[in-house]
């Protein structure tokens, strides 16, 4: 029990250290290239949150388990949309426009059903 706990703790420390290096290095690069640090930060977050799904999907597809790869992508998107909208709505009420209700939500539902 001690060794697995130690490995988890060590992995967590290494993850935090690596994330700090990645964020600070990319912020410096953004400043040198004249790009807003927010844009670089959001891009890194997008890649960082998608990397585990990409790894699982590549592994599943290479093993002939395409249904697992597809389910991974769909589940990840549902979770990300739900969490982001949910947290945003808790912090500040979301203003909904009629175009969203009339056009975009039906398209989202139709594409989900089609998939």
N, CA, C and O atoms as a Tinker XYZ file with bonds, in Angstrom:
   460  protein
     1  N      0.829000   -1.199000    0.000000    73     2
     2  CA     0.000000    0.000000    0.000000    64     1     3
     3  C      0.871000    1.259000    0.000000    63     2     4     5
     4  O      0.485000    2.289000   -0.554000    81     3
     5  N      2.039000    1.168000    0.621000    73     3     6
     6  CA     2.908000    2.339000    0.701000    64     5     7
     7  C      3.483000    2.712000   -0.666000    63     6     8     9
     8  O      3.510000    3.889000   -1.027000    81     7
     9  N      3.937000    1.723000   -1.418000    73     7    10
    10  CA     4.566000    1.984000   -2.722000    64     9    11
    11  C      3.568000    2.612000   -3.703000    63    10    12    13
    12  O      3.904000    3.619000   -4.326000    81    11
    13  N      2.352000    2.063000   -3.870000    73    11    14
    14  CA     1.403000    2.721000   -4.783000    64    13    15
    15  C      1.069000    4.149000   -4.360000    63    14    16    17
    16  O      0.943000    5.029000   -5.211000    81    15
    17  N      0.926000    4.386000   -3.069000    73    15    18
    18  CA     0.645000    5.741000   -2.587000    64    17    19
    19  C      1.809000    6.688000   -2.894000    63    18    20    21
    20  O      1.606000    7.837000   -3.288000    81    19
    21  N      3.008000    6.189000   -2.707000    73    19    22
    22  CA     4.192000    6.986000   -3.006000    64    21    23
    23  C      4.283000    7.297000   -4.503000    63    22    24    25
    24  O      4.635000    8.410000   -4.892000    81    23
    25  N      3.965000    6.317000   -5.326000    73    23    26
    26  CA     3.998000    6.532000   -6.777000    64    25    27
    27  C      2.936000    7.546000   -7.221000    63    26    28    29
    28  O      3.206000    8.391000   -8.074000    81    27
    29  N      1.752000    7.464000   -6.656000    73    27    30
    30  CA     0.698000    8.433000   -6.989000    64    29    31
    31  C      1.116000    9.834000   -6.570000    63    30    32    33
    32  O      0.954000   10.787000   -7.331000    81    31
    33  N      1.651000    9.960000   -5.368000    73    31    34
    34  CA     2.100000   11.261000   -4.890000    64    33    35
    35  C      3.223000   11.812000   -5.773000    63    34    36    37
    36  O      3.208000   12.986000   -6.142000    81    35
    37  N      4.192000   10.960000   -6.108000    73    35    38
    38  CA     5.306000   11.384000   -6.965000    64    37    39
    39  C      4.801000   11.809000   -8.340000    63    38    40    41
    40  O      5.259000   12.812000   -8.888000    81    39
    41  N      3.864000   11.055000   -8.897000    73    39    42
    42  CA     3.287000   11.415000  -10.190000    64    41    43
    43  C      2.563000   12.748000  -10.138000    63    42    44    45
    44  O      2.647000   13.542000  -11.075000    81    43
    45  N      1.854000   12.996000   -9.048000    73    43    46
    46  CA     1.140000   14.261000   -8.894000    64    45    47
    47  C      2.112000   15.436000   -8.812000    63    46    48    49
    48  O      1.888000   16.475000   -9.433000    81    47
    49  N      3.187000   15.273000   -8.049000    73    47    50
    50  CA     4.200000   16.327000   -7.931000    64    49    51
    51  C      4.841000   16.592000   -9.295000    63    50    52    53
    52  O      5.033000   17.745000   -9.680000    81    51
    53  N      5.169000   15.528000  -10.019000    73    51    54
    54  CA     5.774000   15.691000  -11.343000    64    53    55
    55  C      4.802000   16.361000  -12.312000    63    54    56    57
    56  O      5.213000   17.178000  -13.136000    81    55
    57  N      3.526000   16.023000  -12.218000    73    55    58
    58  CA     2.512000   16.646000  -13.060000    64    57    59
    59  C      2.420000   18.142000  -12.791000    63    58    60    61
    60  O      2.365000   18.936000  -13.729000    81    59
    61  N      2.402000   18.530000  -11.535000    73    59    62
    62  CA     2.336000   19.955000  -11.181000    64    61    63
    63  C      3.572000   20.696000  -11.664000    63    62    64    65
    64  O      3.465000   21.796000  -12.206000    81    63
    65  N      4.736000   20.106000  -11.472000    73    63    66
    66  CA     5.987000   20.724000  -11.900000    64    65    67
    67  C      6.025000   20.868000  -13.423000    63    66    68    69
    68  O      6.404000   21.919000  -13.940000    81    67
    69  N      5.636000   19.826000  -14.129000    73    67    70
    70  CA     5.614000   19.875000  -15.590000    64    69    71
    71  C      4.613000   20.884000  -16.116000    63    70    72    73
    72  O      4.892000   21.587000  -17.087000    81    71
    73  N      3.455000   20.964000  -15.487000    73    71    74
    74  CA     2.441000   21.936000  -15.912000    64    73    75
    75  C      2.939000   23.362000  -15.721000    63    74    76    77
    76  O      2.707000   24.228000  -16.564000    81    75
    77  N      3.624000   23.600000  -14.610000    73    75    78
    78  CA     4.172000   24.937000  -14.358000    64    77    79
    79  C      5.210000   25.297000  -15.407000    63    78    80    81
    80  O      5.218000   26.421000  -15.909000    81    79
    81  N      6.084000   24.357000  -15.744000    73    79    82
    82  CA     7.088000   24.614000  -16.789000    64    81    83
    83  C      6.435000   24.883000  -18.133000    63    82    84    85
    84  O      6.850000   25.789000  -18.856000    81    83
    85  N      5.422000   24.110000  -18.471000    73    83    86
    86  CA     4.733000   24.280000  -19.747000    64    85    87
    87  C      4.057000   25.640000  -19.841000    63    86    88    89
    88  O      4.178000   26.326000  -20.856000    81    87
    89  N      3.357000   26.028000  -18.807000    73    87    90
    90  CA     2.633000   27.299000  -18.826000    64    89    91
    91  C      3.594000   28.487000  -18.841000    63    90    92    93
    92  O      3.397000   29.428000  -19.609000    81    91
    93  N      4.630000   28.455000  -18.004000    73    91    94
    94  CA     5.556000   29.591000  -17.977000    64    93    95
    95  C      6.345000   29.692000  -19.275000    63    94    96    97
    96  O      6.578000   30.794000  -19.772000    81    95
    97  N      6.762000   28.551000  -19.832000    73    95    98
    98  CA     7.498000   28.580000  -21.098000    64    97    99
    99  C      6.643000   29.077000  -22.240000    63    98   100   101
   100  O      7.112000   29.861000  -23.065000    81    99
   101  N      5.402000   28.640000  -22.308000    73    99   102
   102  CA     4.546000   29.104000  -23.390000    64   101   103
   103  C      4.138000   30.556000  -23.219000    63   102   104   105
   104  O      3.924000   31.251000  -24.212000    81   103
   105  N      4.026000   31.026000  -22.006000    73   103   106
   106  CA     3.729000   32.448000  -21.795000    64   105   107
   107  C      4.891000   33.310000  -22.273000    63   106   108   109
   108  O      4.679000   34.354000  -22.889000    81   107
   109  N      6.123000   32.877000  -21.990000    73   107   110
   110  CA     7.290000   33.613000  -22.486000    64   109   111
   111  C      7.348000   33.598000  -24.010000    63   110   112   113
   112  O      7.666000   34.609000  -24.636000    81   111
   113  N      7.040000   32.454000  -24.597000    73   111   114
   114  CA     7.028000   32.352000  -26.056000    64   113   115
   115  C      5.963000   33.257000  -26.651000    63   114   116   117
   116  O      6.195000   33.897000  -27.677000    81   115
   117  N      4.800000   33.318000  -26.018000    73   115   118
   118  CA     3.721000   34.177000  -26.501000    64   117   119
   119  C      4.139000   35.638000  -26.469000    63   118   120   121
   120  O      3.855000   36.387000  -27.404000    81   119
   121  N      4.806000   36.044000  -25.407000    73   119   122
   122  CA     5.256000   37.428000  -25.311000    64   121   123
   123  C      6.284000   37.755000  -26.394000    63   122   124   125
   124  O      6.259000   38.841000  -26.973000    81   123
   125  N      7.192000   36.807000  -26.666000    73   123   126
   126  CA     8.199000   37.028000  -27.717000    64   125   127
   127  C      7.572000   37.117000  -29.098000    63   126   128   129
   128  O      8.035000   37.880000  -29.945000    81   127
   129  N      6.516000   36.336000  -29.329000    73   127   130
   130  CA     5.868000   36.335000  -30.638000    64   129   131
   131  C      4.786000   37.402000  -30.769000    63   130   132   133
   132  O      4.225000   37.591000  -31.848000    81   131
   133  N      4.494000   38.095000  -29.681000    73   131   134
   134  CA     3.480000   39.151000  -29.729000    64   133   135
   135  C      2.056000   38.625000  -29.673000    63   134   136   137
   136  O      1.122000   39.310000  -30.089000    81   135
   137  N      1.887000   37.427000  -29.169000    73   135   138
   138  CA     0.553000   36.835000  -29.045000    64   137   139
   139  C      0.081000   37.039000  -27.607000    63   138   140   141
   140  O      0.870000   36.973000  -26.665000    81   139
   141  N     -1.203000   37.286000  -27.458000    73   139   142
   142  CA    -1.758000   37.490000  -26.120000    64   141   143
   143  C     -1.568000   36.227000  -25.277000    63   142   144   145
   144  O     -1.910000   35.133000  -25.725000    81   143
   145  N     -1.030000   36.366000  -24.065000    73   143   146
   146  CA    -0.831000   35.191000  -23.207000    64   145   147
   147  C     -2.125000   34.414000  -22.942000    63   146   148   149
   148  O     -2.086000   33.200000  -22.744000    81   147
   149  N     -3.270000   35.106000  -22.938000    73   147   150
   150  CA    -4.545000   34.422000  -22.731000    64   149   151
   151  C     -4.810000   33.430000  -23.856000    63   150   152   153
   152  O     -5.270000   32.316000  -23.606000    81   151
   153  N     -4.524000   33.827000  -25.087000    73   151   154
   154  CA    -4.740000   32.935000  -26.230000    64   153   155
   155  C     -3.859000   31.698000  -26.106000    63   154   156   157
   156  O     -4.320000   30.578000  -26.327000    81   155
   157  N     -2.606000   31.896000  -25.757000    73   155   158
   158  CA    -1.692000   30.770000  -25.597000    64   157   159
   159  C     -2.148000   29.891000  -24.430000    63   158   160   161
   160  O     -2.133000   28.664000  -24.527000    81   159
   161  N     -2.547000   30.520000  -23.340000    73   159   162
   162  CA    -3.003000   29.747000  -22.183000    64   161   163
   163  C     -4.223000   28.904000  -22.504000    63   162   164   165
   164  O     -4.286000   27.736000  -22.119000    81   163
   165  N     -5.187000   29.474000  -23.198000    73   163   166
   166  CA    -6.384000   28.715000  -23.561000    64   165   167
   167  C     -6.059000   27.596000  -24.535000    63   166   168   169
   168  O     -6.648000   26.517000  -24.464000    81   167
   169  N     -5.126000   27.844000  -25.444000    73   167   170
   170  CA    -4.716000   26.807000  -26.388000    64   169   171
   171  C     -4.043000   25.655000  -25.656000    63   170   172   173
   172  O     -4.305000   24.491000  -25.958000    81   171
   173  N     -3.192000   25.966000  -24.712000    73   171   174
   174  CA    -2.518000   24.919000  -23.935000    64   173   175
   175  C     -3.536000   24.123000  -23.127000    63   174   176   177
   176  O     -3.449000   22.898000  -23.049000    81   175
   177  N     -4.485000   24.804000  -22.536000    73   175   178
   178  CA    -5.524000   24.106000  -21.776000    64   177   179
   179  C     -6.324000   23.191000  -22.699000    63   178   180   181
   180  O     -6.648000   22.061000  -22.331000    81   179
   181  N     -6.641000   23.678000  -23.893000    73   179   182
   182  CA    -7.396000   22.855000  -24.844000    64   181   183
   183  C     -6.610000   21.603000  -25.220000    63   182   184   185
   184  O     -7.161000   20.501000  -25.215000    81   183
   185  N     -5.333000   21.762000  -25.545000    73   183   186
   186  CA    -4.519000   20.597000  -25.883000    64   185   187
   187  C     -4.335000   19.681000  -24.682000    63   186   188   189
   188  O     -4.394000   18.458000  -24.807000    81   187
   189  N     -4.115000   20.276000  -23.526000    73   187   190
   190  CA    -3.892000   19.476000  -22.325000    64   189   191
   191  C     -5.096000   18.645000  -21.931000    63   190   192   193
   192  O     -4.947000   17.506000  -21.489000    81   191
   193  N     -6.288000   19.201000  -22.086000    73   191   194
   194  CA    -7.482000   18.444000  -21.727000    64   193   195
   195  C     -7.851000   17.428000  -22.789000    63   194   196   197
   196  O     -8.544000   16.454000  -22.494000    81   195
   197  N     -7.404000   17.633000  -24.019000    73   195   198
   198  CA    -7.724000   16.692000  -25.097000    64   197   199
   199  C     -6.688000   15.593000  -25.255000    63   198   200   201
   200  O     -6.971000   14.575000  -25.887000    81   199
   201  N     -5.515000   15.767000  -24.706000    73   199   202
   202  CA    -4.445000   14.781000  -24.884000    64   201   203
   203  C     -4.808000   13.392000  -24.344000    63   202   204   205
   204  O     -4.534000   12.406000  -25.028000    81   203
   205  N     -5.402000   13.263000  -23.165000    73   203   206
   206  CA    -5.757000   11.915000  -22.699000    64   205   207
   207  C     -6.775000   11.224000  -23.615000    63   206   208   209
   208  O     -6.658000   10.030000  -23.887000    81   207
   209  N     -7.769000   11.976000  -24.087000    73   207   210
   210  CA    -8.749000   11.390000  -24.999000    64   209   211
   211  C     -8.094000   10.963000  -26.307000    63   210   212   213
   212  O     -8.435000    9.922000  -26.867000    81   211
   213  N     -7.154000   11.769000  -26.790000    73   211   214
   214  CA    -6.441000   11.422000  -28.018000    64   213   215
   215  C     -5.649000   10.135000  -27.827000    63   214   216   217
   216  O     -5.670000    9.264000  -28.696000    81   215
   217  N     -4.959000   10.006000  -26.716000    73   215   218
   218  CA    -4.164000    8.805000  -26.458000    64   217   219
   219  C     -5.050000    7.566000  -26.375000    63   218   220   221
   220  O     -4.717000    6.526000  -26.943000    81   219
   221  N     -6.173000    7.671000  -25.675000    73   219   222
   222  CA    -7.084000    6.534000  -25.555000    64   221   223
   223  C     -7.689000    6.186000  -26.907000    63   222   224   225
   224  O     -7.803000    5.010000  -27.251000    81   223
   225  N     -8.074000    7.195000  -27.672000    73   223   226
   226  CA    -8.682000    6.945000  -28.978000    64   225   227
   227  C     -7.693000    6.316000  -29.944000    63   226   228   229
   228  O     -8.065000    5.413000  -30.694000    81   227
   229  N     -6.451000    6.765000  -29.948000    73   227   230
   230  CA    -5.438000    6.169000  -30.821000    64   229   231
   231  C     -5.191000    4.714000  -30.429000    63   230   232   233
   232  O     -5.110000    3.838000  -31.290000    81   231
   233  N     -5.074000    4.467000  -29.140000    73   231   234
   234  CA    -4.860000    3.089000  -28.666000    64   233   235
   235  C     -6.047000    2.203000  -29.033000    63   234   236   237
   236  O     -5.862000    1.080000  -29.501000    81   235
   237  N     -7.260000    2.703000  -28.824000    73   235   238
   238  CA    -8.449000    1.906000  -29.128000    64   237   239
   239  C     -8.557000    1.641000  -30.625000    63   238   240   241
   240  O     -8.857000    0.519000  -31.033000    81   239
   241  N     -8.318000    2.652000  -31.443000    73   239   242
   242  CA    -8.406000    2.484000  -32.891000    64   241   243
   243  C     -7.340000    1.520000  -33.401000    63   242   244   245
   244  O     -7.603000    0.731000  -34.308000    81   243
   245  N     -6.142000    1.577000  -32.829000    73   243   246
   246  CA    -5.076000    0.675000  -33.273000    64   245   247
   247  C     -5.351000   -0.772000  -32.857000    63   246   248   249
   248  O     -4.802000   -1.703000  -33.446000    81   247
   249  N     -6.194000   -0.958000  -31.848000    73   247   250
   250  CA    -6.578000   -2.313000  -31.423000    64   249   251
   251  C     -7.890000   -2.763000  -32.050000    63   250   252   253
   252  O     -8.433000   -3.803000  -31.678000    81   251
   253  N     -8.405000   -1.979000  -33.006000    73   251   254
   254  CA    -9.640000   -2.354000  -33.687000    64   253   255
   255  C    -10.896000   -2.097000  -32.884000    63   254   256   257
   256  O    -11.939000   -2.680000  -33.182000    81   255
   257  N    -10.834000   -1.254000  -31.888000    73   255   258
   258  CA   -11.997000   -0.944000  -31.052000    64   257   259
   259  C    -12.492000    0.471000  -31.374000    63   258   260   261
   260  O    -12.404000    1.379000  -30.547000    81   259
   261  N    -13.007000    0.632000  -32.581000    73   259   262
   262  CA   -13.428000    1.959000  -33.020000    64   261   263
   263  C    -14.607000    2.487000  -32.203000    63   262   264   265
   264  O    -14.736000    3.699000  -32.025000    81   263
   265  N    -15.459000    1.606000  -31.707000    73   263   266
   266  CA   -16.593000    2.056000  -30.893000    64   265   267
   267  C    -16.108000    2.723000  -29.603000    63   266   268   269
   268  O    -16.703000    3.697000  -29.141000    81   267
   269  N    -15.037000    2.198000  -29.030000    73   267   270
   270  CA   -14.473000    2.807000  -27.827000    64   269   271
   271  C    -13.909000    4.187000  -28.137000    63   270   272   273
   272  O    -14.083000    5.122000  -27.355000    81   271
   273  N    -13.237000    4.316000  -29.271000    73   271   274
   274  CA   -12.680000    5.614000  -29.662000    64   273   275
   275  C    -13.794000    6.634000  -29.872000    63   274   276   277
   276  O    -13.685000    7.772000  -29.416000    81   275
   277  N    -14.856000    6.238000  -30.556000    73   275   278
   278  CA   -15.976000    7.144000  -30.803000    64   277   279
   279  C    -16.680000    7.508000  -29.506000    63   278   280   281
   280  O    -17.006000    8.675000  -29.286000    81   279
   281  N    -16.917000    6.531000  -28.648000    73   279   282
   282  CA   -17.554000    6.796000  -27.361000    64   281   283
   283  C    -16.722000    7.713000  -26.488000    63   282   284   285
   284  O    -17.265000    8.536000  -25.751000    81   283
   285  N    -15.409000    7.575000  -26.567000    73   283   286
   286  CA   -14.505000    8.428000  -25.810000    64   285   287
   287  C    -14.645000    9.884000  -26.248000    63   286   288   289
   288  O    -14.719000   10.783000  -25.410000    81   287
   289  N    -14.680000   10.111000  -27.534000    73   287   290
   290  CA   -14.798000   11.470000  -28.066000    64   289   291
   291  C    -16.146000   12.081000  -27.696000    63   290   292   293
   292  O    -16.209000   13.216000  -27.223000    81   291
   293  N    -17.217000   11.331000  -27.910000    73   291   294
   294  CA   -18.566000   11.849000  -27.625000    64   293   295
   295  C    -18.723000   12.119000  -26.126000    63   294   296   297
   296  O    -19.227000   13.172000  -25.735000    81   295
   297  N    -18.299000   11.184000  -25.299000    73   295   298
   298  CA   -18.423000   11.370000  -23.852000    64   297   299
   299  C    -17.610000   12.545000  -23.350000    63   298   300   301
   300  O    -18.056000   13.288000  -22.476000    81   299
   301  N    -16.418000   12.716000  -23.901000    73   299   302
   302  CA   -15.577000   13.839000  -23.505000    64   301   303
   303  C    -16.221000   15.163000  -23.882000    63   302   304   305
   304  O    -16.211000   16.107000  -23.092000    81   303
   305  N    -16.779000   15.238000  -25.076000    73   303   306
   306  CA   -17.432000   16.480000  -25.496000    64   305   307
   307  C    -18.656000   16.789000  -24.647000    63   306   308   309
   308  O    -18.876000   17.941000  -24.273000    81   307
   309  N    -19.448000   15.778000  -24.341000    73   307   310
   310  CA   -20.631000   15.988000  -23.498000    64   309   311
   311  C    -20.211000   16.470000  -22.109000    63   310   312   313
   312  O    -20.807000   17.399000  -21.563000    81   311
   313  N    -19.192000   15.841000  -21.546000    73   311   314
   314  CA   -18.731000   16.239000  -20.217000    64   313   315
   315  C    -18.170000   17.660000  -20.234000    63   314   316   317
   316  O    -18.478000   18.458000  -19.349000    81   315
   317  N    -17.354000   17.977000  -21.229000    73   315   318
   318  CA   -16.777000   19.319000  -21.302000    64   317   319
   319  C    -17.848000   20.386000  -21.473000    63   318   320   321
   320  O    -17.816000   21.407000  -20.787000    81   319
   321  N    -18.793000   20.163000  -22.375000    73   319   322
   322  CA   -19.863000   21.155000  -22.589000    64   321   323
   323  C    -20.695000   21.303000  -21.323000    63   322   324   325
   324  O    -20.996000   22.419000  -20.899000    81   323
   325  N    -21.069000   20.172000  -20.716000    73   323   326
   326  CA   -21.884000   20.236000  -19.509000    64   325   327
   327  C    -21.184000   20.924000  -18.356000    63   326   328   329
   328  O    -21.784000   21.743000  -17.660000    81   327
   329  N    -19.912000   20.598000  -18.149000    73   327   330
   330  CA   -19.172000   21.219000  -17.045000    64   329   331
   331  C    -18.962000   22.708000  -17.281000    63   330   332   333
   332  O    -19.154000   23.516000  -16.372000    81   331
   333  N    -18.575000   23.071000  -18.483000    73   331   334
   334  CA   -18.313000   24.483000  -18.771000    64   333   335
   335  C    -19.592000   25.298000  -18.661000    63   334   336   337
   336  O    -19.603000   26.349000  -18.020000    81   335
   337  N    -20.673000   24.825000  -19.278000    73   335   338
   338  CA   -21.939000   25.565000  -19.183000    64   337   339
   339  C    -22.467000   25.591000  -17.751000    63   338   340   341
   340  O    -22.982000   26.609000  -17.290000    81   339
   341  N    -22.335000   24.468000  -17.056000    73   339   342
   342  CA   -22.828000   24.407000  -15.686000    64   341   343
   343  C    -22.090000   25.346000  -14.750000    63   342   344   345
   344  O    -22.712000   26.070000  -13.973000    81   343
   345  N    -20.772000   25.337000  -14.818000    73   343   346
   346  CA   -19.982000   26.219000  -13.947000    64   345   347
   347  C    -20.211000   27.677000  -14.309000    63   346   348   349
   348  O    -20.326000   28.534000  -13.433000    81   347
   349  N    -20.276000   27.951000  -15.608000    73   347   350
   350  CA   -20.534000   29.322000  -16.050000    64   349   351
   351  C    -21.887000   29.806000  -15.553000    63   350   352   353
   352  O    -22.002000   30.935000  -15.078000    81   351
   353  N    -22.911000   28.966000  -15.656000    73   351   354
   354  CA   -24.252000   29.351000  -15.207000    64   353   355
   355  C    -24.301000   29.550000  -13.692000    63   354   356   357
   356  O    -25.072000   30.374000  -13.202000    81   355
   357  N    -23.481000   28.800000  -12.947000    73   355   358
   358  CA   -23.446000   28.997000  -11.500000    64   357   359
   359  C    -22.807000   30.333000  -11.129000    63   358   360   361
   360  O    -23.223000   30.983000  -10.170000    81   359
   361  N    -21.796000   30.736000  -11.896000    73   359   362
   362  CA   -21.093000   31.979000  -11.599000    64   361   363
   363  C    -21.909000   33.193000  -12.038000    63   362   364   365
   364  O    -22.045000   34.169000  -11.300000    81   363
   365  N    -22.443000   33.111000  -13.245000    73   363   366
   366  CA   -23.201000   34.237000  -13.799000    64   365   367
   367  C    -24.294000   33.689000  -14.705000    63   366   368   369
   368  O    -24.017000   32.826000  -15.538000    81   367
   369  N    -25.530000   34.166000  -14.565000    73   367   370
   370  CA   -26.602000   33.657000  -15.432000    64   369   371
   371  C    -26.260000   33.850000  -16.917000    63   370   372   373
   372  O    -25.712000   34.875000  -17.321000    81   371
   373  N    -26.597000   32.846000  -17.701000    73   371   374
   374  CA   -26.298000   32.876000  -19.127000    64   373   375
   375  C    -27.447000   33.534000  -19.868000    63   374   376   377
   376  O    -28.608000   33.166000  -19.690000    81   375
   377  N    -27.113000   34.514000  -20.703000    73   375   378
   378  CA   -28.112000   35.210000  -21.505000    64   377   379
   379  C    -28.336000   34.392000  -22.776000    63   378   380   381
   380  O    -27.399000   34.161000  -23.541000    81   379
   381  N    -29.571000   33.957000  -23.001000    73   379   382
   382  CA   -29.884000   33.116000  -24.155000    64   381   383
   383  C    -30.636000   33.954000  -25.183000    63   382   384   385
   384  O    -31.648000   34.587000  -24.880000    81   383
   385  N    -30.114000   33.938000  -26.405000    73   383   386
   386  CA   -30.751000   34.669000  -27.495000    64   385   387
   387  C    -31.644000   33.725000  -28.282000    63   386   388   389
   388  O    -31.468000   32.508000  -28.236000    81   387
   389  N    -32.611000   34.296000  -29.011000    73   387   390
   390  CA   -33.573000   33.470000  -29.743000    64   389   391
   391  C    -32.908000   32.671000  -30.863000    63   390   392   393
   392  O    -33.367000   31.572000  -31.177000    81   391
   393  N    -31.845000   33.188000  -31.473000    73   391   394
   394  CA   -31.152000   32.447000  -32.529000    64   393   395
   395  C    -30.592000   31.135000  -31.976000    63   394   396   397
   396  O    -30.597000   30.113000  -32.662000    81   395
   397  N    -30.117000   31.172000  -30.752000    73   395   398
   398  CA   -29.582000   29.974000  -30.120000    64   397   399
   399  C    -30.674000   28.924000  -29.967000    63   398   400   401
   400  O    -30.461000   27.750000  -30.269000    81   399
   401  N    -31.826000   29.343000  -29.504000    73   399   402
   402  CA   -32.922000   28.403000  -29.264000    64   401   403
   403  C    -33.513000   27.892000  -30.572000    63   402   404   405
   404  O    -33.864000   26.717000  -30.676000    81   403
   405  N    -33.626000   28.767000  -31.569000    73   403   406
   406  CA   -34.291000   28.385000  -32.820000    64   405   407
   407  C    -33.388000   27.636000  -33.789000    63   406   408   409
   408  O    -33.871000   26.767000  -34.516000    81   407
   409  N    -32.097000   27.939000  -33.826000    73   407   410
   410  CA   -31.224000   27.342000  -34.831000    64   409   411
   411  C    -30.161000   26.430000  -34.249000    63   410   412   413
   412  O    -30.020000   25.290000  -34.693000    81   411
   413  N    -29.424000   26.896000  -33.281000    73   411   414
   414  CA   -28.237000   26.168000  -32.838000    64   413   415
   415  C    -28.558000   24.962000  -31.970000    63   414   416   417
   416  O    -27.935000   23.912000  -32.130000    81   415
   417  N    -29.503000   25.084000  -31.063000    73   415   418
   418  CA   -29.843000   23.945000  -30.202000    64   417   419
   419  C    -30.449000   22.802000  -31.011000    63   418   420   421
   420  O    -30.057000   21.654000  -30.804000    81   419
   421  N    -31.394000   23.064000  -31.932000    73   419   422
   422  CA   -31.882000   21.945000  -32.760000    64   421   423
   423  C    -30.773000   21.284000  -33.595000    63   422   424   425
   424  O    -30.780000   20.067000  -33.782000    81   423
   425  N    -29.827000   22.083000  -34.092000    73   423   426
   426  CA   -28.722000   21.501000  -34.854000    64   425   427
   427  C    -27.838000   20.643000  -33.954000    63   426   428   429
   428  O    -27.370000   19.586000  -34.375000    81   427
   429  N    -27.605000   21.085000  -32.725000    73   427   430
   430  CA   -26.812000   20.308000  -31.769000    64   429   431
   431  C    -27.493000   18.989000  -31.451000    63   430   432   433
   432  O    -26.842000   17.945000  -31.409000    81   431
   433  N    -28.804000   19.030000  -31.227000    73   431   434
   434  CA   -29.547000   17.804000  -30.912000    64   433   435
   435  C    -29.558000   16.869000  -32.117000    63   434   436   437
   436  O    -29.360000   15.663000  -31.969000    81   435
   437  N    -29.790000   17.424000  -33.318000    73   435   438
   438  CA   -29.821000   16.595000  -34.532000    64   437   439
   439  C    -28.474000   15.936000  -34.794000    63   438   440   441
   440  O    -28.419000   14.757000  -35.143000    81   439
   441  N    -27.386000   16.685000  -34.629000    73   439   442
   442  CA   -26.069000   16.089000  -34.870000    64   441   443
   443  C    -25.741000   15.024000  -33.833000    63   442   444   445
   444  O    -25.087000   14.030000  -34.149000    81   443
   445  N    -26.189000   15.226000  -32.602000    73   443   446
   446  CA   -25.979000   14.204000  -31.570000    64   445   447
   447  C    -26.763000   12.940000  -31.873000    63   446   448   449
   448  O    -26.251000   11.832000  -31.710000    81   447
   449  N    -28.000000   13.102000  -32.311000    73   447   450
   450  CA   -28.820000   11.927000  -32.657000    64   449   451
   451  C    -28.261000   11.213000  -33.885000    63   450   452   453
   452  O    -28.266000    9.984000  -33.948000    81   451
   453  N    -27.783000   11.978000  -34.853000    73   451   454
   454  CA   -27.200000   11.391000  -36.054000    64   453   455
   455  C    -25.963000   10.565000  -35.716000    63   454   456   457
   456  O    -25.749000    9.488000  -36.272000    81   455
   457  N    -25.167000   11.078000  -34.811000    73   455   458
   458  CA   -23.959000   10.355000  -34.404000    64   457   459
   459  C    -24.319000    9.067000  -33.678000    63   458   460
   460  O    -23.431000    8.325000  -33.260000    81   459
